[in-house]
Amino acid sequence: MCPIIRRTSTYRYTVIRMAFDIEKLLRDEVRDLPIYSPGKSPEEIARELCIEDCIKMASNENPLGPSPKAMEAMAQALSTVNIYPDGDSYTLRQALADKLGLRPECLMVSHGVDEALDLMAYAFLSRDDEMVVGEPTFTSYELAARTMGALVRRVPLKDYCQDIPGMLDAVNEKTAMMVLCSPLNPTGTAVSRTELELVLNSLPENKILIFDEAYIEYATDPGLPHALEYLKDYPGLVITRTFSKIYGLAGLRVGYAICSPEVRGALEKVKLPFNVNRLGQVAALASLEDEEHVRRSREENERGKQRIYRLLEELGLEYVPTQANFILVNNGNYADLFDRLLRRGVIVRAGEPLGIPGHIRITVGDEHQNDRLEQALRAIVAEG
Ligand SMILES: Cc1ncc(COP(=O)(O)O)c(C=O)c1O
């Protein structure tokens, strides 16, 4: 109930109560929508558990931070934030196009990949449509589709990998979109060249394939596809990438979709006028040019990854070899591994909310974070 005060005579005011039933107002699609759960922050843990020196290895951020060039570019741009940003992200789009060898018409810069996914859903999904995804996978695909009332067909993973034949079997005349995540969050496995070609060649006409490569810059397997090469022959292919991961700009929210000019034109219609802020645009541009920072970030990740692999093997904990900057670990005999790490000030992601109970997902950290992880894991295993 919402009180409303109405003047009933010169000196009298009456409080009127009006019925306000949120359930009646809500769209059916939104009523049952779960809220995205981002995992715990060190501040939350400090408040809840009174642990002050927590480290976060949970959200697949770059532990080296942003490129120094990005910080400098932002410092210079600070005095211009009274001016709206370029709604078209023209300079950044041009730079991405040059780097990727594409026309700028094939690029849509967005407020993170999350926005690109929403735009895809706004533009292409409605109540009678279906989306095919792996289970588990990154949850934003499903949230975007369900917001538009589309039905999501989830196809369980096989051996921690997206089951490509199974996903193709789930396609029917109502399917508007399939989403492949490669490397896959939360397992770190990736789609091979053969698998991508199978999907592109098997999907019936007029279907969209979103190929989410948020972590692709970390991948080391030479057998992975260069998805960009398929764009010219498959106008329904949409590749998504981000500045949140290896470029270290998660807090600024900049991502992009690489697609046909036709798809881009559709996304233009539904995006906000100024979707990417000024600081984000200049920081992304400077980050793109700082290849040294990307190289260091990749090397640091590789070093940390190998170190965590060795540690897990020594402690007898099973893990999934990763193409990304996170490692999925089987809890094994330590059912409450997530909580026990948390109590030692190490925040990782619990498998349950990611749709893979019995596991934790650890973001590869810098040396200090990996030291803390090692101490905590050793102590837990020693306790039994
Ligand atoms: C697979 C995947 N895609 C997209 C995103 C979102 O990226 P952005 O920060 O650009 O919205 C994430 C974030 O964790 C992710 O794991």
Ligand as a Chemical Component Dictionary entry (heavy atoms), coordinates in Angstrom:
data_LIG
# 
_chem_comp.id                   LIG 
_chem_comp.type                 NON-POLYMER 
_chem_comp.pdbx_formal_charge   0 
_chem_comp.three_letter_code    LIG 
# 
loop_
_chem_comp_atom.comp_id 
_chem_comp_atom.atom_id 
_chem_comp_atom.alt_atom_id 
_chem_comp_atom.type_symbol 
_chem_comp_atom.charge 
_chem_comp_atom.model_Cartn_x 
_chem_comp_atom.model_Cartn_y 
_chem_comp_atom.model_Cartn_z 
_chem_comp_atom.pdbx_ordinal 
LIG C1 C1 C 0 31.255 -16.053 -20.649 1  
LIG C2 C2 C 0 31.006 -14.644 -20.254 2  
LIG N1 N1 N 0 30.468 -13.819 -21.145 3  
LIG C3 C3 C 0 30.222 -12.538 -20.847 4  
LIG C4 C4 C 0 30.521 -12.030 -19.591 5  
LIG C5 C5 C 0 30.157 -10.617 -19.283 6  
LIG O1 O1 O 0 31.105 -9.768  -19.771 7  
LIG P1 P1 P 0 30.977 -8.206  -19.562 8  
LIG O2 O2 O 0 31.712 -7.869  -18.318 9  
LIG O3 O3 O 0 31.617 -7.653  -20.796 10 
LIG O4 O4 O 0 29.525 -7.863  -19.489 11 
LIG C6 C6 C 0 31.098 -12.848 -18.639 12 
LIG C7 C7 C 0 31.406 -12.322 -17.299 13 
LIG O5 O5 O 0 31.854 -12.940 -16.407 14 
LIG C8 C8 C 0 31.335 -14.190 -18.980 15 
LIG O6 O6 O 0 31.844 -15.047 -18.080 16 
# 
loop_
_chem_comp_bond.comp_id 
_chem_comp_bond.atom_id_1 
_chem_comp_bond.atom_id_2 
_chem_comp_bond.value_order 
_chem_comp_bond.pdbx_ordinal 
LIG C1 C2 SING 1  
LIG C2 N1 SING 2  
LIG C2 C8 DOUB 3  
LIG N1 C3 DOUB 4  
LIG C3 C4 SING 5  
LIG C4 C5 SING 6  
LIG C4 C6 DOUB 7  
LIG C5 O1 SING 8  
LIG O1 P1 SING 9  
LIG P1 O2 DOUB 10 
LIG P1 O3 SING 11 
LIG P1 O4 SING 12 
LIG C6 C7 SING 13 
LIG C6 C8 SING 14 
LIG C7 O5 DOUB 15 
LIG C8 O6 SING 16 
# 
